[in-house]
């Protein structure tokens, strides 16, 4: 597992496009770092941002039906 992802790798890792990813970065939802001119996202920050997002309505419904 990498310590950090370049932007293209982060996009692929979570299945979103470049503009959505940069929107999340600009909104502070996904922290990023600069290494020279390159933007990187640490694996732990990407994982934490996903953990902080709400569950989908379908997931909540399935859990309620258990």
C-alpha positions, 0 to 999 in steps of 0.5 A: 500500500502506498504512503501517498497517491498522486492525483491520478492514482487517488482518482482511480483509488476512489473512483471519482474524476479529477474535477470532483477530487480537486473540489473535495481538496478545495472544500477541505474534505480531502487534505492534500500535500505538495511535493515540489509542483506535484499534489499528493494525498496521503493514503491515511487522509484519503481513507479518513475522508472516506470514513467521514462521508455519510453512508448511502440511503440504500445502506442505511435502509438495509441496516434498518431492515436487519 
